[in-house]
């Protein structure tokens, strides 16, 4: 009996040792990451993690900060920050001056019309019946991280997922297997014929489940989760009902269609659901051919266009996003193993203080009326040169002059650039005005003009570039003028987690353009064409 008992103990110990070794082996990182995941969060502020630390779970953003590497001084190197330019810069590793996406749209010198960066008349939308122009990444002039991964190994899978078209296109790139975004009219995830002629079966099956309807069939009130107070004056402020907010999302859907979900945290949930479906159905991370998934959470951006970055809806959005990050990390760990997944999280813009926030603290601020300034500039030109459409248009703090009219009138484009710059600098709230001619012929090595130059593309940018004083914003809230100019707007969080990433904090200045060459170094692949960032040495050593 004792002999058999001893044998049993030996077997149990042997199995325990084998199990422990198996567990230890499973946790050893692969030679290269099997899956690279890039998460971009619109308008995520670096101070949110500390301001609302007590409201966060241990498994979401805190997990990234406490177990991964946190770059606390990451920033953009250029001036004009928007969804399109920022995603293009993050995933190409180069600024708008080189990748060409200077804005979400620019004025065409040939047609005189506003040309949207995402539009492509040669392609069509796939997944819906639509008369709208198609979309593609063709106007993105540089290759992306996903492109280089596909060039290195055609068996690798590359997928981009977002609510917005620009985010999906520029994060996925030219050679991707798919870039998907939500259609505002149907609530379905769609793509472009540039990538595929018909939606894959798994995408159709996902759309048939109507997750957008499920999320919009509810009311949105403050999240408690046992942590967040639902009626705290200090946290939530005096808004809505009983110091809370209340949104009937069914009503919002009736008024705005499926676009309504983009202003709620449930839009982020929808993106996470689709990203998980992509990983499962595309078998991402299941072999040694490194795959790439790019995903964008944009619902903080949608609400920031209406509210202060510290409004209760923004806080609630952030808290719920933390829950989704935790869920997604747990899924990756169970499905693939975080030791095989390299993940980075950053933001494409940082939510700005509003003038109302700054006024309360007696900090200089103001609203600048672009349209008043342009109207006066038009009148000024009419007085100088006679009545005419001297200004082709205005977009993203750039004045586009009518070159055809100027040349037909035997005038100098450069002279009108200088006169426009001299006229606009007189307005209160304007910090600098720079002409295209000066940006073409000079090389600025530091300061605000260097940032302007890194945003400037000779073929696509305007004739006069405007910058505003610190604390100033554009008066029209739907204006596509989000700038990354000063420390409170161009600084964004950057987390690294998983694979061989160690726990660390990097305090030195790191540019967003450094993300792609760092990953390229990990994968031993070429950096994208045009990439001018540098690998983050602390990570690759």
N, C-alpha and C positions, 0 to 999 in steps of 0.2 A: 504493500500500500504506500509506504513512504517513498519507495523507489519510483512508483508511478507518479506520485505527487511531485517528486523532484524533477521527473521528466516533463511533467506538465508546466512546472515553473520555468524550466529551460526553454520550452517552446514559446511560452508567453513572452519571455524576455527577448527571444530571438525575433519574434514577430514585431515586438515593440521597437527593437533596434532597426529592423528593416523598414517599418513604417516611418520612424523618425528620419532615417536616411532618405526615404522617398520624399518626405515632406521637405527636407532640407534641399534635396536636389531640385524639387519643383520650384523653390524660391530663388534658385540661382539664376541671375539674369542671363538671357540669351546673348550670344556674341554681338548681335545687332538687335535693335528693337524690331519686333514683328509687326507692330502697329504704331504709327505716329499719329497722335491726335492733337489738332490745333483748335483751341476754343477762343473765339473773339467775342467780347461782351460790349455792346454799344454803351457808351457813356458810364462806364464803371469807374468810380472815383477811388483813388488809392486810400483815402481816409475812411471810406465806408467800413473797412475791416476793423478799424480801431474804434470808430465812433459807435458802431453797433455790435461790438464784440460780444456783449452779453446776450445778444439775440440769436447768435449763430450756433449751429450744431457743431459737435466735435468732428464730424465726418465729412464736412463740406469744405468751405474755404479755410477753416482752421486746420484741416488735415493737410491741405496744400502748403500752408504757411509753416506748420510745425514739423512736417515730415519731408518737405521738399526744399527747393532753393527759391528764395524770394528776392527778386531784383527790385529794390525799393526806389531806385532812381532811373527807371526806364522812361524814355521820352521819344517824341517824334523830332526829326531833324529839319522839318520843313514847316511852312506856315499854314497853308490852307488845308484844313482837315475836314473831310467828309467821309461818308460810308465807302464810296467807291475808291477814292484815292488812298484811304487808309488800308483797306483790305488789299489793294494792289501792292502797296508798299510793304505790308507785313509779309506777304507770301512771295514777293519777288526779291525782297532785300534791297530795294533801291527806291529813291524818292520819285515823285511825279515828273520831275524834270527829265527822267530817263524812261520810266515805264509809260508815260504819256497820258495817264488818267489824271488830268489836272483838276477835274471836278466831276460831279455826276453828269454834267453836260457843259458844252461850250458852243460858241457861235461859229458856224462855218463861214469862212471867207467867200466861198463859192456861192452858196445858196442864200446866205444872210439869215438863215434860220438857226434856232437853238438845236443842236445835235446832241442827243442823249448818248452817253458813253456805252450803255448796255445794248442799244438798238442795232439790229442788223436786218435790213430788208430782204436779204438773201435767205434768211432762215425763218422758221415758223415755230410757234409754241406747240409743244407736244404734251398731250394729256387733256386738252380742252379744245373746243371749237372757238376760234377767236379770229377777228379781223385785225387785231393789233399787229404791229411789226414784231418780228421775231427778235431774239436776243442771242448774243454770243460774246466770247471774250476776245474777239478779233482786234478790237481797238487797243487792247493791252499789248504794248510793244515789246515787253521783256518776258522771258520765260519764268515760270513759277517753280516753287519747290516740288509740287506735284508733277510738273512737266519733267523735271530732272529725274525724279523717281521712276517715271515711266520710260525715260530714255535709257536709264541704267538697266532696268529690268521690265520688259513688257508684261510679265506675269503679275507684277504688282498691281493692286487695285487702288484707284484714287477717286474719292467721292467728296463732294461739297454739299452741305445742307444748311439752309437758312430760310427765314421768312421772306427776305428781300432778294430780288434778282441779282443786284450788284454784288452782294455779299457772297452768294453762291458761286457766281461766275468767276470772280477774281481770286477767291480762295481755292477753288478747284483747279482753275487754269485751263490751258488749251488742250492738253492731252488726256484730260480726266475721263474716267469711265462714266461719270455722271455728275451733273450739278443740278440740284433740285431746290425749288422754292415754292412758297404757297401762293396760289392764285387767289386774289382778293374777292372775286365773284363767286367762285365755286367752293373755296376752302380746300381744294385738292392740291397736292404737291405735283408740280409740273416740271418740265425741262425744255430744252431747245433741240430742234432737229440737228443742230451742230453736233450734238453728242449721240443721239439715237433717234431713229425714225418713229418708234413707238415706245411707250412706257414698258418697262419690264413687268412681268406678271406680279412680282412681289410688291411693286409700287401701286399697281392697280388694286391689289388686295388690301393694301394699307388704306388707300383712299376710300374703298368700299366700307370700311369700318367707321368712317365719318367721325373721327376724333374731334375735329373742329366743332361740330354740332354738339358733341358731348360736353366739351369744355364751355361752350357758350350757353348751355342750358342750365344756368345757375346764376346766383348773385355773387358779386365780389365785395367782400367785407374784409376788415383787417384780420390777418392770420394770427391765431393765438399759439397753437402748437404747444401750449403749456409754458411758453416763454414770453412771447411778445404781448405786452399789455394792449388791450383793445380800446382803451379810452384814457390814455395818458396825455395830459396837456403838453408835457415836456417832450414826448416822443411824437405824438400825432398832430398836435396843434388843434386849433379850433376850426374844423371843417366838417361839412356834411351833417349827418344826423348824430346828435349826442356826442360831439367831438370825434366822430368816426366818419368813414365814407361808406357809401352804399351805391353800387352800380348794378342795375338790372341788365345783365348781359344779353338776355333775350331781346330786350328793348333796343339795346345798342346794335344788335345784329340786324334788327328790322330797319334801323335808321342808316346804318353804315355798311351793312353786309358783313362778310367774313373779315374785312379789314379791322373790325372792332376788336378781334382777338389780339391784334398787334399792340394794343395799348394796355394789355393785361398780362399778368404773370403766366397765364395759361398758354399764351403764345410760345413762351420758352419751354413749357412742358411739351407742347406739340413738336417742337424741334427736337427735343430730347427723345421723344417717342420714335420719331422718324430716323434719328441717328442710330438708335438701338436696332431698329428694323434693318437699317443699312448694314450694320456690322454682322447681324445674324445671316441675312440673305446673301450678302456679298462674300461671306466667309472671311471677313477681314481679320488679320492677325492669326490665322490658322496654320500658316506655314512659314518658312524662312524667307519668303519673298516679302520684303517690307512693304506694308500697305499704308495708305494715308487717308485720314478722315479729317475734314475741316468742317466746323460747325459754328454758327453764329447765333448768339442770344441777343435779340435786338429790342426787347420790350422796355428796358430802361430808357432807351433812346426815344421811343414813341411818347412816353409820358413826360420826358424831360422837355419836349417841345411845348408842353402846356404848363408845367409846374416847376417849382423850385426843386433843386436836387435833394432837398431834405423834407419835401412834402410827404405826408403819410403814405400816399400811393407809391412813391419812389422807395420809401423804406420797406413797405410791404413787398414790393417787387423784388427787392434785394434779398429779403429774408426767405421768400419762397424760392428764389433762384439758388440760394444756398442749399435748400433741401434737394433741388434737382441735381445740383453738382454732387451731393452726397450719394444720391441714388445712382447716378451715372458712374461714379467711381466704383461703387460696390458692384455694379454690373460688369465693368471692365475687369475687376479683380476676379470675379467668379467665372466669367466667360473666357478670358484670355490669360489672366494673371498680370498684375501690375508690374511684375518683374520683366514682362515682355512688352510693356506698353510705355512709350515715351510721350508725355503729355505736357503741353504748355498752355497757359491761360493768360490772355492779355486783353486790352481794350482798344477799340478803334478811335475813341474820343473820350475825353473826361468831361463829365457834366459840369458846366460852369456855374459859379455863383450868379444869381440874377442881381440886377441893380437894386431890387427891393431888399435882398439879403444884405448888400453892402451899405445901403443907406442907413439901415438900423445901427450900423457900427461907425457911421460917419466916414466911410471909406469912399474915395473918389469913384464915380461911376456915371453912367448915363446911357440913354438910348440914342442911337444914330439913325436918322431917317435917310436911307439910301435913295428913296424915290424923290424926296424933296431936293436932295443934292443933285441927282441926275437931271431933274426938271430945270433947275437953275443953270446947270452946265449947258443944257441944250439951248436955253435962252441966250446965254453968253456967246455961244458959237453962232447963233443966228444973228446976233448984233455984229459980230466980227466979220462973218463970211456970207451973210444973207441967209434966208430961210432954206432949210434943207434938213434931211435926216442924217446929220453928221455922226450921230451915235448909233451904231448897229444894235447894241444891246448891253445889258449889264448882267453879270452872273458871278456869284461867289467872290465878291470884292474885286472884280476885274471889269474895267471899262473896255468895251470893244468898239473901236471907231469904224466908220464906213469907208474903207480904203478905196472902194470903187468911186464913190462920190468925190472923195478928196483928190484922187488922181485925175478924174475928169475935170475938176475945177482948177487944175494946175497948181494945187497946193501941196505942201510937204506934210506927209504923215508924221514925221518926227516933230515938226513944229507944233502940230495939233496935240501930240502926246505931251509935249512940254507945257503947253498952255493949259491943258486939262489938269495935269499934275499940279501946276502952280495955283490953279483956281480951287481945286478940291482940298489942298492942304490948309486953306483958310478956315475950314469948317471945324467947329468945336467937336472934339471926340476923335478926329483924324490924327493919327500919330505920324505916318509917313505916306508919301505917294511916290511911286517909282515907275519910270517908263520902261517899256519893253526894249527900247533902244539901249538904255543904260544897262539892262540885264544881259543883253546880247554882247555888249562890248566891254563889260567890266567883269572882274572876278572877285567876288566878295568872300572873304575868308572867315568872317566871324560876324556876330551880331544879328540884328533882325533882317538886314538885307541879304545875308547868307541864306536865311530861312526862306525868304521870298524867292531867291534865285533857285533854290532846290525845289520849289513848287512850280517854277516857270518852264514851260515847254514852248519853244519859239513858234511851232506850227499851230498850237492849240490854245495858248494863253492869250489874255487880253492885251491891250495897248498900255493901260495904266493899272497898276496894282495898288490897292489901298490897304493900310493896316490901321486898326483902331487903338486908342489909348487903353491901358489896363482898366478893366472893370466896365468897359463899354460894350454894348450889344446892339444888334440891329433891331429896329423898332418893330418890324413885321415879324411875327413869331413863326411863320411858316417859311421864312427866307432860308434858302440853302446856303447859309453863310456861317458855318461852324469853323472857327479858326483855332489852330494850335500855336499860339504865339508866345505866351508868357508862362511862368512856372505853374500857375494854377490851372492851366488848360492843356499844356502839352505833356504833362507827366501822367503816365498810366501805370497800372500794376502789371507785373510780369512774374508768373509762377512757372516753375519747372517741377515735374513730379514723375515718379515711376522709374522703370528700367534701372539705370545705374546712378540716378540722381541722388546726391547726398543732401542731408539737412544742412542748410547754410543760408546766410543773408549776404547779399552783395550790395554795398552802399554806393559804389562808384557809378558814374553816369554810363548808362547803356542805351544804345539806340535801338529802336524797333527793327531797323534794318539788320541788326545783328542776330536776329532769331534764325533766319534761314541758313546763313553760313554755319551756324552752330550745329543745326540738325544735319546739314550736308556733311560736316566733319564726322558726326556720329555714324552716318550711313556710308561714309567713304565714297560719296558721289560728287559730281561736279556742282559748283554753285551755279545758280541761274545766271543767264546772260544779263549783263547790266548790274548785277549785285555789287554794291560797294560797301556792304557791312563787313564786320569782322567777327570771327568766332569768339564766343565768351570764354576766355581762357580758364576762368575758375571752374567751368563746367567740364571742359574737355581734357583737363590735366589728369 
